[in-house]
Amino acid sequence: MARFTKNQMLDELRAIFLFEADHILMGAGGAVAEAFIGFGSGDAGEYCHRPSSDVDLSRFQIAQAFENGYEYAFCPSFLNRIGEGDVQDLIVFMLGTPRIGGIDSGGELHEFMTPNGKCQAVADAVHARWKLEWDTFGPHDFTTRELALLADMTEGAVRNALADKTENGLRAIPGTKNPVMVEHAEALRWLKGRRGFIPSPERASEDRFLTEHLQNIQSSKALGELIGRRLWSAFGSPEKAPSALGWSAEELENWRNGTQIFSEDKAKQLARAFDFDVPLFVGKALEVTLRHSLSIKTGERS
């Protein structure tokens, strides 16, 4: 299926909640439905035809899981890690979504109810990438749909690969049907040769999304937030970092808070500990430190 944006996925998620509100309206009445969705059904007496923009996603905790899931599935990075519980939440949520809706006709359909639904694609892609990364919990096998989502291809193209007997082809597990399955090692081998596949980085220096994020940082606070996130990966926990670096706890806290006094040596030390590009990180640290200092002098915030 064609790749879609995160905003398109979130707009579909709003539609899901409108259909769920209709289900609650039928089952428990208008007051309960309004408490759920945040507004009344209006003159039409049903929610499914309301504009999706009416829905405030901040009311629903699963919305953050879908945002994180989209990034994890399609923009794999050390910035976008999720846990097994998040994977399960997305799968279970989609299993519980309405398969038909509407109160008057009872026969309203929406794309989210089909395999082409964007939220369903994200849930499936998240599960597929999690299986790809966590093969030690396996064995994990893959469907043609999962491989298509990871490779940014159509299922038809994956099936063509299964029929290809050359070294570029894809080998199914013998005897598997409805669905045909591909084992983990073969799926990974084949995916690595696909132009649309974005592998999960094994090192921060290989993480293009992390590098882009660092390049785009404009404030010492934002750099401090990135430093705080990387302390777990580099040292096991933030508490272990000062002794490992040979710093005081206060020095490290200043870097995390964005109130550091710039030191080229300390910036280099952090860059190497985090496996960042050293010139990029040192230059960015100098830039945002200067921005912060100038903002204090002019009475603005960095």
C-alpha positions as CSV (number, residue, x, y, z in Angstrom):
1,M,0.0,0.0,0.0
2,A,1.1,3.6,-0.6
3,R,2.9,5.1,2.3
4,F,0.9,7.7,4.2
5,T,1.7,10.5,6.6
6,K,1.3,10.4,10.4
7,N,-1.3,13.1,10.2
8,Q,-3.4,11.0,7.8
9,M,-3.2,8.1,10.3
10,L,-4.3,10.4,13.1
11,D,-7.2,11.7,11.1
12,E,-8.3,8.1,10.6
13,L,-8.0,7.4,14.3
14,R,-10.4,10.3,14.9
15,A,-12.9,8.6,12.6
16,I,-12.5,5.4,14.6
17,F,-13.5,7.3,17.8
18,L,-16.5,8.7,16.0
19,F,-17.7,5.3,15.1
20,E,-17.0,4.0,18.6
21,A,-19.1,6.9,19.9
22,D,-22.0,5.7,17.8
23,H,-21.6,2.2,19.3
24,I,-21.7,3.6,22.8
25,L,-24.7,5.8,21.9
26,M,-26.6,2.8,20.9
27,G,-25.5,0.8,23.8
28,A,-25.5,3.2,26.7
29,G,-27.2,6.4,25.5
30,G,-26.3,10.0,24.6
31,A,-24.9,11.1,28.0
32,V,-22.3,8.3,28.1
33,A,-21.4,8.7,24.4
34,E,-20.9,12.5,24.9
35,A,-18.7,11.8,28.0
36,F,-16.6,9.5,25.8
37,I,-16.2,11.7,22.7
38,G,-16.5,15.1,24.3
39,F,-19.5,16.5,22.4
40,G,-23.0,15.7,21.5
41,S,-24.2,13.9,18.4
42,G,-26.0,17.0,17.1
43,D,-29.2,17.1,15.0
44,A,-28.2,14.1,12.9
45,G,-28.4,11.9,16.0
46,E,-25.2,10.0,15.1
47,Y,-21.5,10.6,15.1
48,C,-20.0,8.8,12.1
49,H,-20.8,11.6,9.7
50,R,-19.3,14.3,11.9
51,P,-16.0,15.9,10.7
52,S,-13.0,14.0,12.1
53,S,-11.5,17.3,13.1
54,D,-14.2,17.6,15.8
55,V,-12.3,14.9,17.8
56,D,-9.7,15.9,20.3
57,L,-7.2,13.1,20.4
58,S,-5.7,14.4,23.6
59,R,-8.7,12.7,25.3
60,F,-7.4,9.2,24.2
61,Q,-4.2,7.7,25.5
62,I,-4.0,5.3,22.6
63,A,-3.3,8.2,20.3
64,Q,0.2,8.6,21.7
65,A,0.8,4.9,21.1
66,F,-0.2,5.3,17.5
67,E,2.1,8.4,17.1
68,N,5.0,6.5,18.6
69,G,4.2,3.4,16.6
70,Y,4.2,5.3,13.3
71,E,7.7,6.6,14.1
72,Y,8.9,3.2,15.3
73,A,7.6,1.4,12.2
74,F,8.5,3.8,9.5
75,C,11.3,5.9,10.9
76,P,13.3,3.4,13.0
77,S,15.7,5.2,15.3
78,F,17.1,5.1,18.9
79,L,14.7,8.0,19.4
80,N,11.7,5.9,18.6
81,R,11.8,2.8,20.8
82,I,8.7,1.1,22.1
83,G,8.0,-1.8,24.4
84,E,6.2,-5.1,23.9
85,G,3.2,-3.7,25.8
86,D,2.8,-0.9,23.3
87,V,2.9,-3.4,20.5
88,Q,0.2,-5.4,22.1
89,D,-2.0,-2.3,22.9
90,L,-2.1,-1.4,19.2
91,I,-3.0,-4.9,18.1
92,V,-5.7,-5.3,20.7
93,F,-7.1,-1.8,20.0
94,M,-7.5,-2.5,16.3
95,L,-9.1,-5.9,17.0
96,G,-11.8,-4.0,19.0
97,T,-12.6,-1.3,16.5
98,P,-16.1,-1.3,14.9
99,R,-16.5,-3.3,11.7
100,I,-19.6,-1.5,10.7
101,G,-21.3,1.6,11.9
102,G,-24.1,4.2,11.7
103,I,-27.3,4.3,13.7
104,D,-29.9,5.1,11.0
105,S,-28.8,2.6,8.4
106,G,-26.5,0.4,10.5
107,G,-24.4,-0.1,7.4
108,E,-21.8,2.6,7.3
109,L,-18.3,1.5,6.3
110,H,-15.0,3.2,6.5
111,E,-11.5,2.4,5.2
112,F,-10.2,1.8,8.8
113,M,-12.3,-1.4,8.8
114,T,-10.3,-2.9,5.9
115,P,-6.7,-4.1,5.5
116,N,-6.0,-0.8,3.7
117,G,-6.8,1.2,6.9
118,K,-3.9,3.4,8.0
119,C,-4.2,2.6,11.7
120,Q,-4.3,-1.1,10.9
121,A,-1.2,-0.8,8.7
122,V,0.6,0.9,11.6
123,A,-0.4,-1.7,14.1
124,D,0.8,-4.5,11.7
125,A,4.0,-2.7,10.7
126,V,4.9,-2.1,14.4
127,H,4.3,-5.8,15.1
128,A,6.4,-6.8,12.1
129,R,9.3,-4.5,13.0
130,W,9.2,-5.7,16.6
131,K,9.4,-9.3,15.5
132,L,12.3,-8.4,13.2
133,E,14.3,-6.8,16.0
134,W,13.4,-9.2,18.8
135,D,14.2,-12.5,17.1
136,T,15.6,-13.8,20.4
137,F,12.0,-14.1,21.6
138,G,11.1,-16.1,18.5
139,P,11.1,-17.9,16.4
140,H,9.2,-15.2,14.5
141,D,7.9,-15.8,11.0
142,F,6.5,-13.2,8.6
143,T,3.5,-12.9,6.4
144,T,3.5,-11.3,2.9
145,R,1.6,-8.3,4.4
146,E,4.2,-7.8,7.1
147,L,7.1,-7.9,4.6
148,A,5.3,-5.6,2.2
149,L,4.8,-3.0,5.0
150,L,8.5,-3.2,6.1
151,A,9.7,-3.0,2.5
152,D,7.3,-0.3,1.4
153,M,6.0,-2.6,-1.4
154,T,2.7,-4.1,-2.4
155,E,1.8,-7.6,-1.3
156,G,1.6,-8.5,-5.0
157,A,5.3,-7.5,-5.3
158,V,6.2,-9.7,-2.4
159,R,4.3,-12.6,-3.9
160,N,6.2,-12.1,-7.1
161,A,9.4,-12.3,-5.1
162,L,8.2,-15.6,-3.7
163,A,7.8,-16.9,-7.3
164,D,11.3,-15.7,-8.2
165,K,13.7,-18.7,-8.1
166,T,16.8,-16.6,-8.5
167,E,19.1,-15.4,-5.7
168,N,17.0,-12.2,-5.5
169,G,13.8,-14.2,-4.8
170,L,12.2,-14.8,-1.4
171,R,11.9,-18.3,0.0
172,A,8.7,-19.3,1.9
173,I,8.6,-21.9,4.7
174,P,7.8,-25.2,2.9
175,G,4.2,-26.3,3.3
176,T,2.9,-23.0,4.7
177,K,-0.3,-21.8,3.1
178,N,-3.1,-19.3,3.9
179,P,-1.0,-17.4,4.9
180,V,2.4,-18.2,3.4
181,M,5.1,-17.6,6.0
182,V,8.7,-16.6,5.7
183,E,11.2,-17.4,8.5
184,H,13.1,-14.6,10.3
185,A,16.6,-15.1,8.8
186,E,15.2,-15.3,5.2
187,A,13.0,-12.3,5.8
188,L,15.9,-10.2,7.0
189,R,18.1,-11.3,4.1
190,W,15.5,-10.4,1.6
191,L,14.5,-7.1,3.2
192,K,18.1,-5.9,3.3
193,G,18.1,-6.0,-0.5
194,R,14.9,-3.9,-0.9
195,R,15.3,-0.2,-1.6
196,G,12.2,0.8,0.5
197,F,13.3,-1.1,3.6
198,I,14.8,1.1,6.4
199,P,16.7,-1.1,8.8
200,S,16.7,-0.4,12.5
201,P,20.1,1.1,13.3
202,E,22.4,-0.9,15.5
203,R,24.6,2.1,16.4
204,A,23.8,5.7,16.9
205,S,26.3,6.7,14.3
206,E,24.2,4.7,11.7
207,D,20.9,6.3,12.8
208,R,20.0,8.9,10.1
209,F,16.9,10.1,12.0
210,L,18.9,10.7,15.1
211,T,21.6,12.6,13.1
212,E,18.9,14.7,11.5
213,H,17.4,15.4,14.9
214,L,20.7,16.5,16.2
215,Q,21.3,18.7,13.2
216,N,18.0,20.5,13.7
217,I,18.3,21.2,17.4
218,Q,18.2,24.9,18.1
219,S,18.3,25.2,21.9
220,S,20.4,24.1,24.8
221,K,17.2,22.7,26.4
222,A,16.6,20.4,23.3
223,L,20.2,19.3,23.3
224,G,19.9,18.5,27.0
225,E,16.8,16.4,26.4
226,L,18.7,14.4,23.8
227,I,21.6,13.9,26.2
228,G,19.2,12.7,28.9
229,R,17.6,10.1,26.5
230,R,21.0,8.8,25.4
231,L,22.3,8.3,29.0
232,W,20.4,5.0,29.4
233,S,21.9,3.5,26.2
234,A,25.4,4.7,26.8
235,F,25.7,4.0,30.6
236,G,22.8,1.7,31.5
237,S,21.3,4.5,33.7
238,P,21.8,8.2,34.2
239,E,23.1,7.5,37.8
240,K,26.1,5.6,36.4
241,A,27.1,8.3,33.9
242,P,29.0,10.8,36.1
243,S,31.5,8.2,37.4
244,A,31.9,6.7,34.0
245,L,32.7,10.1,32.5
246,G,34.8,11.2,35.5
247,W,32.4,14.2,36.0
248,S,30.6,15.5,39.0
249,A,26.8,14.9,39.1
250,E,26.3,18.7,38.9
251,E,28.4,19.0,35.7
252,L,26.3,16.3,34.0
253,E,23.0,17.8,35.3
254,N,24.0,21.2,33.8
255,W,24.4,19.5,30.4
256,R,21.0,17.8,30.8
257,N,19.4,21.1,31.8
258,G,21.0,23.1,29.0
259,T,22.9,25.3,31.5
260,Q,26.4,24.0,30.8
261,I,29.5,26.1,30.4
262,F,30.8,25.0,27.0
263,S,33.9,22.8,27.1
264,E,35.2,21.3,23.9
265,D,36.8,18.4,25.7
266,K,33.6,17.5,27.6
267,A,31.5,17.8,24.4
268,K,33.9,15.4,22.7
269,Q,33.7,13.1,25.6
270,L,29.9,13.0,25.4
271,A,29.9,12.6,21.6
272,R,32.2,9.5,21.9
273,A,30.1,8.0,24.7
274,F,26.9,8.4,22.7
275,D,28.6,7.3,19.4
276,F,27.7,10.6,17.8
277,D,29.6,12.3,15.0
278,V,32.1,14.2,17.1
279,P,32.4,17.4,15.0
280,L,28.7,17.6,14.6
281,F,27.9,17.2,18.3
282,V,30.7,19.6,19.4
283,G,29.6,22.2,16.9
284,K,26.0,21.9,17.9
285,A,26.9,22.1,21.6
286,L,28.9,25.3,21.0
287,E,26.0,26.8,19.0
288,V,23.3,26.2,21.5
289,T,25.4,27.2,24.4
290,L,26.1,30.5,22.7
291,R,22.4,30.9,21.9
292,H,21.5,30.2,25.6
293,S,24.1,32.8,26.8
294,L,22.8,35.4,24.4
295,S,19.2,34.8,25.4
296,I,20.1,35.4,29.0
297,K,21.8,38.7,28.1
298,T,18.8,39.8,26.1
299,G,16.2,38.5,28.6
300,E,14.9,35.8,26.3
301,R,14.7,32.1,26.8
302,S,16.8,29.7,24.8
